[in-house]
Amino acid sequence: MRGYAVMFCCLLTAFNADAGRITMSNPKQSTTENGHTLCVYSNSVYSFIYVTRSKHCPYSRTFDTADSE
């Protein structure tokens, strides 16, 4: 029985490792006045803005949910 309790605690730790992170895809893309690319990733709960010097936004990106706007 004790082995099951230890295994359960290990599973909880493993699932908690990614808590607070979300992967989002298909951003809205626009260009700023200084030539940077503005990528807006959003859904009904979170909204993230990522600025890059690349011509295109990454299709998917992982964010920390605490950084949501």
CORMOJO-V608870 format. One record per helix or strand of 3 or more residues. SS is the DSSP state (A for helix, B for strand). FROM is the first residue (numbers start at 1). TO is the last residue. If there is no record, write none. Layout:
BEGIN
ss=SS from=FROM to=TO
ss=SS from=FROM to=TO
END
This chain:
BEGIN
ss=A from=2 to=16
ss=B from=21 to=25
ss=B from=28 to=31
ss=B from=37 to=42
ss=B from=47 to=52
ss=B from=60 to=64
ss=A from=65 to=67
END
